[in-house]
Amino acid sequence: MLDVVPYDDEEEALKPGIEVQQAEAVDRLHKTLPHHEQMIIIAEYPQRNGRFAGLPARQRRERAQRWIQDVTGVWIREPEYKLYLGLFKELVWREVR
């Protein structure tokens, strides 16, 4: 079961506008990934300030690796983690503009 950070409407009001169509397109791409790859994206974006708040990148990655293994049974090595994250960023860059 995934931990979810409560929605904070005041915090969202302070952020620059997010285009709904772009967000939906990113969500569709995210849903095409295998579960363990989806969790990498979750760790680096929506949970970066929740479950992994205040952690530097290396510690966030290490904790995310353990979290992913606990949930999915898949151990993702550091090079794979970074590769999957980079590939998703590249996919979003190409597909969502």
MMTF fields as JSON, N, C-alpha, C and O atoms, coordinates in Angstrom:
{
  "mmtfVersion": "1.0.0",
  "mmtfProducer": "UNKNOWN",
  "numBonds": 387,
  "numAtoms": 388,
  "numGroups": 97,
  "numChains": 1,
  "numModels": 1,
  "chainsPerModel": [1],
  "groupsPerChain": [97],
  "chainIdList": ["A"],
  "bondAtomList": [4, 2, 8, 6, 12, 10, 16, 14, 20, 18, 24, 22, 28, 26, 32, 30, 36, 34, 40, 38, 44, 42, 48, 46, 52, 50, 56, 54, 60, 58, 64, 62, 68, 66, 72, 70, 76, 74, 80, 78, 84, 82, 88, 86, 92, 90, 96, 94, 100, 98, 104, 102, 108, 106, 112, 110, 116, 114, 120, 118, 124, 122, 128, 126, 132, 130, 136, 134, 140, 138, 144, 142, 148, 146, 152, 150, 156, 154, 160, 158, 164, 162, 168, 166, 172, 170, 176, 174, 180, 178, 184, 182, 188, 186, 192, 190, 196, 194, 200, 198, 204, 202, 208, 206, 212, 210, 216, 214, 220, 218, 224, 222, 228, 226, 232, 230, 236, 234, 240, 238, 244, 242, 248, 246, 252, 250, 256, 254, 260, 258, 264, 262, 268, 266, 272, 270, 276, 274, 280, 278, 284, 282, 288, 286, 292, 290, 296, 294, 300, 298, 304, 302, 308, 306, 312, 310, 316, 314, 320, 318, 324, 322, 328, 326, 332, 330, 336, 334, 340, 338, 344, 342, 348, 346, 352, 350, 356, 354, 360, 358, 364, 362, 368, 366, 372, 370, 376, 374, 380, 378, 384, 382],
  "bondOrderList": [1, 1, 1, 1, 1, 1, 1, 1, 1, 1, 1, 1, 1, 1, 1, 1, 1, 1, 1, 1, 1, 1, 1, 1, 1, 1, 1, 1, 1, 1, 1, 1, 1, 1, 1, 1, 1, 1, 1, 1, 1, 1, 1, 1, 1, 1, 1, 1, 1, 1, 1, 1, 1, 1, 1, 1, 1, 1, 1, 1, 1, 1, 1, 1, 1, 1, 1, 1, 1, 1, 1, 1, 1, 1, 1, 1, 1, 1, 1, 1, 1, 1, 1, 1, 1, 1, 1, 1, 1, 1, 1, 1, 1, 1, 1, 1],
  "groupList": [{"groupName": "MET", "atomNameList": ["N", "CA", "C", "O"], "elementList": ["N", "C", "C", "O"], "formalChargeList": [0, 0, 0, 0], "bondAtomList": [1, 0, 2, 1, 3, 2], "bondOrderList": [1, 1, 2], "singleLetterCode": "M", "chemCompType": "L-PEPTIDE LINKING"}, {"groupName": "LEU", "atomNameList": ["N", "CA", "C", "O"], "elementList": ["N", "C", "C", "O"], "formalChargeList": [0, 0, 0, 0], "bondAtomList": [1, 0, 2, 1, 3, 2], "bondOrderList": [1, 1, 2], "singleLetterCode": "L", "chemCompType": "L-PEPTIDE LINKING"}, {"groupName": "ASP", "atomNameList": ["N", "CA", "C", "O"], "elementList": ["N", "C", "C", "O"], "formalChargeList": [0, 0, 0, 0], "bondAtomList": [1, 0, 2, 1, 3, 2], "bondOrderList": [1, 1, 2], "singleLetterCode": "D", "chemCompType": "L-PEPTIDE LINKING"}, {"groupName": "VAL", "atomNameList": ["N", "CA", "C", "O"], "elementList": ["N", "C", "C", "O"], "formalChargeList": [0, 0, 0, 0], "bondAtomList": [1, 0, 2, 1, 3, 2], "bondOrderList": [1, 1, 2], "singleLetterCode": "V", "chemCompType": "L-PEPTIDE LINKING"}, {"groupName": "PRO", "atomNameList": ["N", "CA", "C", "O"], "elementList": ["N", "C", "C", "O"], "formalChargeList": [0, 0, 0, 0], "bondAtomList": [1, 0, 2, 1, 3, 2], "bondOrderList": [1, 1, 2], "singleLetterCode": "P", "chemCompType": "L-PEPTIDE LINKING"}, {"groupName": "TYR", "atomNameList": ["N", "CA", "C", "O"], "elementList": ["N", "C", "C", "O"], "formalChargeList": [0, 0, 0, 0], "bondAtomList": [1, 0, 2, 1, 3, 2], "bondOrderList": [1, 1, 2], "singleLetterCode": "Y", "chemCompType": "L-PEPTIDE LINKING"}, {"groupName": "GLU", "atomNameList": ["N", "CA", "C", "O"], "elementList": ["N", "C", "C", "O"], "formalChargeList": [0, 0, 0, 0], "bondAtomList": [1, 0, 2, 1, 3, 2], "bondOrderList": [1, 1, 2], "singleLetterCode": "E", "chemCompType": "L-PEPTIDE LINKING"}, {"groupName": "ALA", "atomNameList": ["N", "CA", "C", "O"], "elementList": ["N", "C", "C", "O"], "formalChargeList": [0, 0, 0, 0], "bondAtomList": [1, 0, 2, 1, 3, 2], "bondOrderList": [1, 1, 2], "singleLetterCode": "A", "chemCompType": "L-PEPTIDE LINKING"}, {"groupName": "LYS", "atomNameList": ["N", "CA", "C", "O"], "elementList": ["N", "C", "C", "O"], "formalChargeList": [0, 0, 0, 0], "bondAtomList": [1, 0, 2, 1, 3, 2], "bondOrderList": [1, 1, 2], "singleLetterCode": "K", "chemCompType": "L-PEPTIDE LINKING"}, {"groupName": "GLY", "atomNameList": ["N", "CA", "C", "O"], "elementList": ["N", "C", "C", "O"], "formalChargeList": [0, 0, 0, 0], "bondAtomList": [1, 0, 2, 1, 3, 2], "bondOrderList": [1, 1, 2], "singleLetterCode": "G", "chemCompType": "PEPTIDE LINKING"}, {"groupName": "ILE", "atomNameList": ["N", "CA", "C", "O"], "elementList": ["N", "C", "C", "O"], "formalChargeList": [0, 0, 0, 0], "bondAtomList": [1, 0, 2, 1, 3, 2], "bondOrderList": [1, 1, 2], "singleLetterCode": "I", "chemCompType": "L-PEPTIDE LINKING"}, {"groupName": "GLN", "atomNameList": ["N", "CA", "C", "O"], "elementList": ["N", "C", "C", "O"], "formalChargeList": [0, 0, 0, 0], "bondAtomList": [1, 0, 2, 1, 3, 2], "bondOrderList": [1, 1, 2], "singleLetterCode": "Q", "chemCompType": "L-PEPTIDE LINKING"}, {"groupName": "ARG", "atomNameList": ["N", "CA", "C", "O"], "elementList": ["N", "C", "C", "O"], "formalChargeList": [0, 0, 0, 0], "bondAtomList": [1, 0, 2, 1, 3, 2], "bondOrderList": [1, 1, 2], "singleLetterCode": "R", "chemCompType": "L-PEPTIDE LINKING"}, {"groupName": "HIS", "atomNameList": ["N", "CA", "C", "O"], "elementList": ["N", "C", "C", "O"], "formalChargeList": [0, 0, 0, 0], "bondAtomList": [1, 0, 2, 1, 3, 2], "bondOrderList": [1, 1, 2], "singleLetterCode": "H", "chemCompType": "L-PEPTIDE LINKING"}, {"groupName": "THR", "atomNameList": ["N", "CA", "C", "O"], "elementList": ["N", "C", "C", "O"], "formalChargeList": [0, 0, 0, 0], "bondAtomList": [1, 0, 2, 1, 3, 2], "bondOrderList": [1, 1, 2], "singleLetterCode": "T", "chemCompType": "L-PEPTIDE LINKING"}, {"groupName": "ASN", "atomNameList": ["N", "CA", "C", "O"], "elementList": ["N", "C", "C", "O"], "formalChargeList": [0, 0, 0, 0], "bondAtomList": [1, 0, 2, 1, 3, 2], "bondOrderList": [1, 1, 2], "singleLetterCode": "N", "chemCompType": "L-PEPTIDE LINKING"}, {"groupName": "PHE", "atomNameList": ["N", "CA", "C", "O"], "elementList": ["N", "C", "C", "O"], "formalChargeList": [0, 0, 0, 0], "bondAtomList": [1, 0, 2, 1, 3, 2], "bondOrderList": [1, 1, 2], "singleLetterCode": "F", "chemCompType": "L-PEPTIDE LINKING"}, {"groupName": "TRP", "atomNameList": ["N", "CA", "C", "O"], "elementList": ["N", "C", "C", "O"], "formalChargeList": [0, 0, 0, 0], "bondAtomList": [1, 0, 2, 1, 3, 2], "bondOrderList": [1, 1, 2], "singleLetterCode": "W", "chemCompType": "L-PEPTIDE LINKING"}],
  "groupTypeList": [0, 1, 2, 3, 3, 4, 5, 2, 2, 6, 6, 6, 7, 1, 8, 4, 9, 10, 6, 3, 11, 11, 7, 6, 7, 3, 2, 12, 1, 13, 8, 14, 1, 4, 13, 13, 6, 11, 0, 10, 10, 10, 7, 6, 5, 4, 11, 12, 15, 9, 12, 16, 7, 9, 1, 4, 7, 12, 11, 12, 12, 6, 12, 7, 11, 12, 17, 10, 11, 2, 3, 14, 9, 3, 17, 10, 12, 6, 4, 6, 5, 8, 1, 5, 1, 9, 1, 16, 8, 6, 1, 3, 17, 12, 6, 3, 12],
  "groupIdList": [1, 2, 3, 4, 5, 6, 7, 8, 9, 10, 11, 12, 13, 14, 15, 16, 17, 18, 19, 20, 21, 22, 23, 24, 25, 26, 27, 28, 29, 30, 31, 32, 33, 34, 35, 36, 37, 38, 39, 40, 41, 42, 43, 44, 45, 46, 47, 48, 49, 50, 51, 52, 53, 54, 55, 56, 57, 58, 59, 60, 61, 62, 63, 64, 65, 66, 67, 68, 69, 70, 71, 72, 73, 74, 75, 76, 77, 78, 79, 80, 81, 82, 83, 84, 85, 86, 87, 88, 89, 90, 91, 92, 93, 94, 95, 96, 97],
  "secStructList": [7, 7, 7, 7, 7, 7, 7, 7, 2, 2, 2, 2, 2, 2, 1, 7, 7, 7, 7, 2, 2, 2, 2, 2, 2, 2, 2, 2, 2, 2, 2, 6, 1, 7, 2, 2, 2, 2, 2, 2, 2, 2, 2, 2, 6, 6, 6, 6, 6, 6, 6, 6, 6, 6, 7, 7, 2, 2, 2, 2, 2, 2, 2, 2, 2, 2, 2, 2, 2, 2, 2, 2, 1, 7, 7, 7, 7, 2, 2, 2, 2, 2, 2, 2, 2, 2, 2, 2, 2, 2, 2, 2, 2, 2, 2, 7, 7],
  "xCoordList": [0.848, 0.0, 0.895, 1.862, 0.589, 1.368, 0.91, -0.286, 1.898, 1.575, 1.285, 1.957, 0.301, -0.09, 0.019, -0.431, 0.622, 0.703, -0.621, -1.116, -1.204, -2.492, -2.383, -1.352, -3.423, -3.491, -3.584, -4.404, -2.748, -2.738, -3.087, -2.234, -4.326, -4.818, -4.054, -3.793, -3.695, -2.952, -1.577, -1.117, -0.924, 0.391, 0.278, 1.125, -0.737, -0.945, -1.211, -0.791, -1.889, -2.216, -0.958, -0.966, 0.115, 1.357, 2.23, 3.138, 1.961, 2.77, 2.346, 1.192, 3.303, 2.922, 1.892, 1.848, 1.071, 0.007, 0.5, 1.478, -0.18, 0.096, -1.021, -2.202, -0.64, -1.651, -2.248, -1.528, -3.554, -4.26, -3.954, -3.732, -3.939, -3.668, -2.273, -2.089, -1.295, 0.064, 0.135, 0.758, -0.499, -0.51, -1.169, -0.685, -2.261, -2.946, -2.073, -2.057, -1.351, -0.466, 0.674, 1.025, 1.252, 2.315, 1.756, 2.416, 0.563, -0.07, -0.281, -0.05, -0.715, -0.908, 0.415, 0.466, 1.481, 2.797, 3.249, 3.783, 3.031, 3.417, 2.717, 3.326, 1.45, 0.671, 1.133, 0.794, 1.901, 2.395, 3.63, 4.023, 4.236, 5.461, 5.152, 4.067, 6.126, 5.99, 5.924, 6.427, 5.307, 5.056, 6.331, 6.321, 7.424, 8.648, 9.199, 9.781, 9.024, 9.463, 8.53, 8.982, 7.239, 6.3, 6.709, 6.635, 7.141, 7.498, 8.735, 8.861, 9.644, 10.8, 10.319, 10.768, 9.413, 8.876, 8.12, 8.229, 7.361, 6.623, 7.597, 7.367, 8.686, 9.675, 10.336, 10.629, 10.569, 11.3, 10.408, 10.908, 9.123, 8.246, 7.206, 7.466, 6.045, 5.045, 5.472, 5.038, 6.309, 6.701, 8.033, 8.488, 8.65, 9.927, 9.784, 10.709, 8.643, 8.394, 7.463, 7.016, 7.175, 6.325, 7.15, 7.856, 7.058, 7.775, 9.287, 9.941, 9.833, 11.281, 11.702, 12.755, 10.891, 11.144, 12.478, 12.83, 13.208, 14.433, 15.653, 16.734, 15.488, 16.618, 17.39, 16.794, 18.705, 19.489, 19.254, 18.762, 19.6, 19.29, 19.733, 18.963, 20.936, 21.436, 20.612, 20.227, 20.342, 19.541, 18.115, 17.524, 17.564, 16.216, 16.197, 15.287, 17.208, 17.277, 17.409, 16.721, 18.285, 18.49, 17.213, 16.858, 16.537, 15.271, 14.213, 13.435, 14.182, 13.211, 13.498, 12.57, 14.769, 15.118, 14.566, 13.986, 14.744, 14.218, 12.7, 12.1, 12.074, 10.608, 10.081, 9.123, 10.706, 10.28, 10.435, 9.553, 11.54, 11.732, 10.692, 10.157, 10.395, 9.388, 8.025, 7.305, 7.664, 6.333, 6.25, 5.261, 7.284, 7.198, 8.051, 7.838, 9.023, 9.949, 11.081, 11.907, 11.128, 12.144, 13.216, 12.914, 14.474, 15.577, 16.114, 16.492, 16.148, 16.647, 17.99, 18.086, 19.023, 20.357, 20.429, 19.609, 21.418, 21.569, 21.602, 20.883, 22.411, 22.444, 21.077, 20.694, 20.356, 19.023, 18.064, 17.297, 18.114, 17.25, 17.432, 16.47, 18.704, 19.004, 18.613, 18.126, 18.822, 18.455, 16.945, 16.488, 16.162, 14.703, 14.177, 13.276, 14.739, 14.32, 14.641, 13.797, 15.84, 16.245, 15.431, 15.072, 15.139, 14.342, 12.928, 12.361, 12.362, 11.012, 11.028, 10.14, 12.025, 12.134, 12.251, 11.623, 13.057, 13.238, 11.94, 11.595, 11.222, 9.941, 8.953, 8.273, 8.875, 7.969, 8.379, 7.524, 9.667, 10.163, 9.742, 9.314, 9.868, 9.522, 8.02, 7.558, 7.259, 5.826, 4.911, 3.805, 5.365, 4.47, 5.098, 5.99, 4.639, 5.101, 3.982, 4.164],
  "yCoordList": [-1.18, 0.0, 1.245, 1.307, 2.21, 3.427, 4.459, 4.653, 5.124, 6.238, 7.447, 7.669, 8.213, 9.371, 10.618, 10.639, 11.654, 12.939, 13.653, 13.724, 14.184, 14.882, 16.062, 16.731, 16.3, 17.408, 18.709, 18.835, 19.674, 20.973, 22.039, 22.446, 22.487, 23.44, 24.761, 25.37, 25.211, 26.478, 26.361, 27.29, 25.227, 25.018, 25.012, 25.584, 24.387, 24.332, 25.717, 26.011, 26.555, 27.894, 28.727, 29.662, 28.395, 29.154, 28.702, 29.425, 27.525, 26.994, 27.613, 28.007, 27.695, 28.171, 27.217, 26.038, 27.731, 26.928, 25.665, 25.687, 24.581, 23.311, 23.095, 23.123, 22.881, 22.66, 21.268, 20.27, 21.215, 19.966, 18.945, 17.772, 19.365, 18.431, 17.831, 16.638, 18.643, 18.12, 17.139, 16.083, 17.489, 16.596, 15.266, 14.211, 15.308, 14.076, 13.25, 12.022, 13.905, 13.194, 12.525, 11.382, 13.22, 12.63, 11.444, 10.41, 11.58, 10.487, 9.267, 8.135, 9.492, 8.36, 7.65, 6.42, 8.414, 7.811, 7.036, 5.932, 7.62, 6.98, 5.636, 4.67, 5.572, 4.338, 3.222, 2.059, 3.561, 2.527, 1.815, 0.773, 2.357, 1.785, 0.579, 0.48, -0.348, -1.414, -0.785, 0.318, -1.49, -0.937, -0.417, 0.675, -1.178, -0.731, 0.551, 1.377, 0.726, 1.971, 3.124, 4.256, 2.847, 3.882, 4.406, 5.605, 3.488, 3.879, 4.77, 5.609, 4.607, 5.506, 6.93, 7.874, 7.071, 8.396, 8.966, 10.157, 8.134, 8.577, 9.064, 10.096, 8.319, 8.696, 10.029, 10.819, 10.275, 11.476, 12.698, 13.822, 12.498, 13.65, 13.798, 14.546, 13.137, 13.465, 13.138, 13.815, 12.122, 11.773, 12.388, 12.171, 13.147, 13.79, 14.689, 14.784, 15.341, 16.22, 15.591, 16.258, 14.313, 13.579, 12.515, 12.797, 11.326, 10.179, 10.426, 9.982, 11.129, 11.325, 12.77, 13.212, 13.488, 14.908, 15.121, 14.402, 16.125, 16.537, 15.669, 15.932, 14.638, 13.756, 14.222, 14.615, 14.177, 14.455, 13.341, 12.269, 13.591, 12.674, 11.239, 10.307, 11.045, 9.68, 8.941, 7.791, 9.584, 8.944, 8.691, 7.658, 9.64, 9.449, 8.215, 7.389, 8.097, 6.941, 5.647, 4.67, 5.627, 4.412, 3.994, 2.815, 4.957, 4.637, 4.195, 3.281, 4.846, 4.461, 3.046, 2.276, 2.699, 1.34, 0.315, -0.693, 0.57, -0.358, -0.395, -1.463, 0.769, 0.863, 0.066, -0.696, 0.246, -0.459, -1.967, -2.736, -2.385, -3.816, -4.359, -5.447, -3.614, -4.057, -4.228, -5.179, -3.313, -3.336, -4.307, -5.027, -4.335, -5.119, -6.377, -7.266, -6.457, -7.584, -7.408, -8.306, -6.266, -5.993, -5.087, -4.013, -5.535, -4.673, -3.952, -4.589, -2.643, -1.829, -1.259, -0.507, -1.627, -1.102, 0.378, 0.877, 1.07, 2.503, 2.863, 3.776, 2.181, 2.565, 2.407, 3.226, 1.349, 1.142, 2.236, 2.766, 2.568, 3.611, 4.909, 5.531, 5.3, 6.543, 6.452, 7.426, 5.297, 5.102, 5.217, 5.939, 4.51, 4.561, 5.974, 6.418, 6.678, 8.058, 8.935, 9.713, 8.815, 9.609, 9.293, 10.192, 8.015, 7.629, 8.2, 8.622, 8.211, 8.769, 10.267, 10.792, 10.963, 12.407, 12.689, 13.611, 11.887, 12.054, 11.777, 12.501, 10.734, 10.408, 11.556, 11.938, 12.101, 13.229, 14.423, 15.095, 14.688, 15.809, 15.649, 16.613, 14.429, 14.178, 14.193, 14.717, 13.623, 13.4, 14.506, 14.686, 15.239, 16.21, 17.599, 17.934, 18.381, 19.773, 20.643, 21.851],
  "zCoordList": [0.0, 0.0, 0.0, 0.759, -0.823, -0.939, 0.082, 0.301, 0.708, 1.594, 0.72, -0.287, 1.101, 0.312, 1.177, 2.323, 0.61, 1.301, 1.102, -0.023, 2.167, 2.02, 1.049, 0.983, 0.326, -0.621, 0.158, 1.068, -0.195, 0.463, -0.567, -1.356, -0.562, -1.551, -1.482, -2.519, -0.289, -0.154, -0.797, -1.462, -0.6, -1.207, -2.729, -3.414, -3.249, -4.697, -5.272, -6.391, -4.536, -5.017, -5.236, -6.036, -4.537, -4.651, -5.825, -6.236, -6.358, -7.456, -8.784, -8.957, -9.729, -11.062, -11.655, -11.302, -12.552, -13.134, -13.818, -14.566, -13.554, -14.213, -15.218, -14.871, -16.447, -17.467, -17.297, -17.266, -17.19, -16.951, -18.042, -17.741, -19.287, -20.374, -20.265, -20.51, -19.902, -19.734, -18.568, -18.673, -17.472, -16.314, -16.653, -16.243, -17.392, -17.793, -18.731, -18.638, -19.628, -20.557, -19.787, -20.078, -18.812, -17.995, -17.215, -17.109, -16.673, -15.929, -16.824, -16.397, -18.053, -18.984, -19.252, -19.269, -19.459, -19.682, -18.44, -18.547, -17.279, -16.02, -15.853, -15.393, -16.224, -16.067, -17.002, -16.787, -18.034, -18.952, -18.401, -18.925, -17.367, -16.801, -15.921, -15.35, -15.815, -14.81, -13.419, -13.203, -12.486, -11.146, -10.48, -9.912, -10.537, -9.865, -10.494, -9.792, -11.801, -12.449, -12.088, -11.92, -11.967, -11.524, -10.151, -9.881, -9.29, -7.924, -7.89, -6.997, -8.836, -8.912, -9.165, -8.515, -10.105, -10.442, -9.249, -8.957, -8.567, -7.379, -6.308, -5.678, -6.102, -5.088, -5.416, -4.518, -6.692, -7.102, -7.304, -7.353, -7.419, -7.639, -6.531, -5.588, -6.577, -5.548, -4.117, -3.186, -3.918, -2.552, -2.126, -1.003, -3.012, -2.68, -1.446, -0.639, -1.3, -0.161, 0.865, 1.798, 0.693, 1.626, 2.326, 3.294, 1.844, 2.399, 2.478, 3.421, 1.493, 1.416, 1.692, 1.234, 2.429, 2.704, 3.411, 4.347, 2.938, 3.583, 3.305, 3.831, 2.483, 2.2, 0.97, -0.033, 1.052, -0.15, -1.173, -0.823, -2.415, -3.518, -3.241, -3.473, -2.759, -2.542, -1.493, -1.705, -0.377, 0.667, 0.192, 0.507, -0.571, -1.124, -2.02, -1.934, -2.879, -3.783, -2.996, -3.292, -1.997, -1.208, -0.474, -0.455, 0.121, 0.805, -0.19, 0.087, -1.356, -2.384, -2.873, -3.118, -3.015, -3.445, -2.451, -2.855, -1.165, -0.147, -0.164, -0.04, -0.317, -0.377, -1.573, -1.446, -2.714, -3.93, -3.742, -4.125, -3.16, -2.933, -1.959, -2.174, -0.886, 0.083, -0.571, -0.266, -1.47, -2.092, -3.256, -3.392, -4.103, -5.346, -5.36, -6.185, -4.442, -4.46, -5.466, -5.629, -6.138, -7.145, -6.538, -6.018, -6.612, -6.188, -7.412, -8.395, -7.356, -8.466, -8.043, -7.073, -8.783, -8.497, -8.867, -9.637, -8.31, -8.542, -10.032, -10.438, -10.87, -12.287, -12.973, -13.808, -12.608, -13.185, -12.743, -13.547, -11.455, -10.891, -11.667, -12.116, -11.811, -12.516, -13.99, -14.564, -14.598, -15.999, -16.19, -17.076, -15.363, -15.491, -15.281, -15.992, -14.303, -14.049, -15.252, -15.696, -15.775, -16.935, -18.176, -18.936, -18.379, -19.548, -19.463, -20.472, -18.254, -18.117, -18.364, -19.035, -17.831, -18.071, -19.565, -20.085, -20.244, -21.684, -22.435, -23.369, -22.031, -22.657, -22.489, -23.441, -21.289, -21.036, -21.891, -22.469, -21.974, -22.775, -24.243, -24.877, -24.776, -26.189, -26.43, -27.443, -25.51, -25.752, -25.24, -25.75, -24.242, -23.573, -23.657, -22.877, -24.582, -24.694, -25.156, -25.315]
}
